[in-house]
Amino acid sequence: MPEGTAEDTATRVFADHRELLFSVVYNMLGSVADTEDVLQDAWLAWAARHGDGTAEEIGNPRAYLVRIAVNTALARQALISRRRETYVGPWLPEPLVSDAGADDSAERTEAVSMALLVVLETLTPLERAVFVLNEVFGYPHTEIATILDRSPSAVRQLAHRAREHVHARRPRFQADPKVQRQVTERFLRAALGGDIEDLMRLLAPDVTLWTDGGGKARPAALRPIQGADRVARTITGGTGRERWPLEIRYRTVNGDPSAVLFDNDDAPFGVMVLDLAPDGDRIRGIYAVTNPDKLTHIDEHR
């Protein structure tokens, strides 16, 4: 075998599965940085098998890589939980931004919305892993049992608990992308223009506003704000004080038509994602990410 062939094969096979691995792990963790760390550990484990000559024993590289990545992500949860304990204000997933209208690859069509990722944060790590593998990627319970080294019956119980928990908090609903884009445009015009009356027409009575500045960006509420009146006054109060000269660029964020805001220096200021109510075009959730640490991957989608 020519020198370097094993390494080349390891690199090629891993690259072929990298997007799938990223999607699975990101949907488990909600953090790009943590996902990249997990994938680096998975790569090192994969490369080691090629280095010691045992890679030929792996009959299904895809299954092997998913198992490594999922279990590495689960092992990382303790560190992530400790870090979240000192996080300032609400924690939102790091937004995944792509160009508006761009064709998604086969794996990216498995995008999980920002709203659903927030609900997944309320599951246990094992429940979330099972939900992501089963509900998002279609893995059967028997295969998940092998990945997690659990019995199929235990996996079925985890899947049932996770599904009931998620669906109780977020009924199945997929908004029309055109409607979501139109509502996003109206919302931002009203918000940046301080038009409280138009905001009230757009907001559902039980709307919740989540603002994630991580203690590094203002304005950002330290707790989620609920109720149309409180949300509208919070938004118009903040914009009224500052009247930010922001440029709006419409992009796809976690699979949904959304907006990325840029400041005068053409630097990302924030990401705005809206969640629409199933019974129309009113807004039931507003997710605003302004923590600069979570906006570092946006540059490529200017």
N, C-alpha and C positions, 0 to 999 in steps of 0.2 A: 504494500500500500504506500503510495507516495506520501512524503512528509507533508503534514498540514491538512490532509484529507479529512481526518476525524474531526478536527477543529472546524473546518469548513462546513462539514455536514451538521455539526452541532449548531453552528450559527444559523445556517439556512433553516433547519427545522424549527428552531426557537423563533426566528423571525416570522415564519409562516403562521405561528400560533400566537404571536405577541399581542395582536389586537384583541383576540378573544380573551387572553389572560388579563389584559388591561381592563376590559369591560367587566369581567367577572369580579376582579378585585376592587375596582373603583366602586362598583355598586354595593360591595360589602363594606367599604370604608368611607366613601364620600370625599376622599382626599387624593389629589393627584400626586403630591409629594410622597405620601405613604404608599400609594400604589406603585410608584416607581421604585421605591426601596424594596417592596415585596418582590417585584419583578427582577430586580438585581439579584436578590437572594435565590430566586428560582433559577435564574440563569447560571449562577455559580454552582448550584446543585446539579443542574443538567450538564454543564460543561465538565464537572468532576466525573460524572458517569462515563463520558466519552474519554476523559483523560485516563481513567483506570481500566478501560477496555470492557466495561460491563454494560455499555449502552445497547449492545445487541440483544441483551436479555429483556429489553423493554419492547413488548409486542405492540403497544399502542401509545406512541409518544404524546398524542393529544391528551389522553386520559391521565398519563403520568404527569404531564406539565400542569394540568388543571388541579390535580391532587396536591402537588407541591405548592402551587400558588395559593389555593384555598386554605390549606393548613398553615402556611406561613402567615397569611393575613389574619387568621384566627389567633395565632400566637402573638401577633402584634397588638391585639385589642387591649391588653392590659396597659401597655404604654400609652396608647391613644386615650384610654379612659382617664388615666392620671393627668394627661395634658389638658383634657377637656374640663377637669375640675377647676382649673385656674383661668379658664377662658373668660374674657370679659364680654358680657352680653350674650344674646342668642348665638348659637353656632349653626351655621348653614353649610351644606356641602359646597365644595369648591366647584364653581360652574365650569361645564365643558362647553366651550364656544366653537361653533362652526359657521361658515358663511351661510347666510340666509338663502334657502332654495337649493343648496348644494346637495348632490346625490349622496346618500349615505351608503356605506359599504354594507355587506350582509351582516357583519357583526354590529355595526353602529345602529342598525335598525332596532336593536335590542335596547335602545336608550330608555332609561328610567327617568321620569320627570323629576324636577326639583321638589315638587310637592310630595311625590311618593317617597323620595329619598328621606325627606324629613320624617315621614311616618315610619320608615324602616329604622330610623334611629331609636325608636321606642321598643324594638325587638331585642331579645338576647342575641349575642353574636352567632350562636348556633342556629337559632330560628331564622336569622337574617340570611345566613349562608344557604340554608335549605330553601328559603323563599326565593332567593336570587337564582339558584341553580334550577329549581323546579318551575317557578312561575315565569321567570324572565327568559331563561335559556332552554327550558324544556327537558331538563335531565330527569329521567325516571327515578323513582325512589330507590330502586335497587342499585343504580349506579351511584347515586348520592351516598348511599350507605357505604359503598366501597371507598369513595373519596374521603368520607369523614370517619371511617373505621367505626361505624355504628351499625346496629341491626336494622333491617328494613322496617320493622315495626316501630322502632324508636324514631326513625326518620319520618314515617307517616304521621306519628304523633306531633313531632316538631312542625311538620308541614301544615297540619290541621290547625294548630295553635297560631302559627304565624298568619295563615290565610284569614282565619276568623278575626284576628287582631287588626290586620291591615284593612280588611273590607269593612269593618265596623267604623273605622276612622276615615276611610277614603273609598266610597263606593266606586265601582268600575265606571269610568267615563273618559272619553277622549274628545276633547274640544276640536271643532273645525279649525284647522290652521288659519284659514282666511279670517274667520271671526276673531280668533285670538290676536292676530296681527292688527286688525282694525281696532279692537278694544285697547290693545297696548298703545297704539298711536293716540287714541282719544284720551287715555289715562295720562300719558306723559304731557300732552298739551294742557290738560287741566291742572296737573300737579305743578309743572314748571311755570304755568301762568297764574297760579294761585286761585283758580276758579273752583271754589268749594261747592257751588251748586251743581256743576257738571260732575264733579267727583262723586257727590251723593247719588246722582243718577246711575253712576257706574258701579257703585259698591253694593254688595249684598249686605243685608242687615247684620249678619254674623261674621263679616270679613275680619281676617287677622293680618296684621302687618308684622313681618319679621325683618329686622334690620341687623345685619352682621357687619360691624365695623371692627370687631376684635379689639376694641380699645385703642385703635390706631387711626380711626377715621370718624369724622362727624359730618352730619348728624347721624346718630345711631342710638336707638332706645336700648336700655339695658334689659328690657323684657318685651315679649310680644305684646302688641296693642290690639285689642279686640273691639269690635263694634264700629259701624259705619261713621257715626259722628266723631268719635275719638280719632279714628284713623284719618278721616278727611281733615280734621283740624290739626293733627300732628303733621301731616304732609304739607298743608298750605302754610302752617306756622313756620316750618323749616325753610321752605322755599321763599316765603315772604321776607325772612330775615336776611337771606343771602343773595337771592336772585342769581343763582349760579349761571355763568355763561357756558353752558354745556352743549356739546354736539352729540346728537343721537344717531347711532348707527344700528340698524336692525339686523340681528343675527339669530341663529338658532342656538338655543341654550338647553342642553340636556334633552334634545329632541323637540323642544317647543319654540315657536316664534316668540322672540323676546327682544330686548334692547340692551345695547352696551353704550354707556355714556363716557365721553372723553372730555377732558378739561382743555384749557387754552393752550397747554403745552403738548397736546395730542397724546397725553398719557391716560390710560384707563382710570376713570373715576369710580365706576360702579357697574354692576349688572342688575337689571330689573327683570324679574320673571313674574308673570301673573298666572294665577290658577282660577279658571272660570267655573261657576256653578253649573251643575248638569242641566238645570231647567232654563237656561238662556245664556245671555251674554254678560251677566253681572259677575263681578269679581269677588271670589271668596277667600283668596289668599294672595298676598303681595310679598315677594321675597326679594330683598334688596341686599346685595353683597357689595360692600365698599372696603372691606379689609384689603389693603394693598397686597398682602401676602397671597391672597387668593386670586389676584388678577394678573399674576406674572406670566401666565400662559396665553394671554389675550393678544399679545403683540402680533402674532402670525395671522390674526384674523382682522386686522385693521381695515 
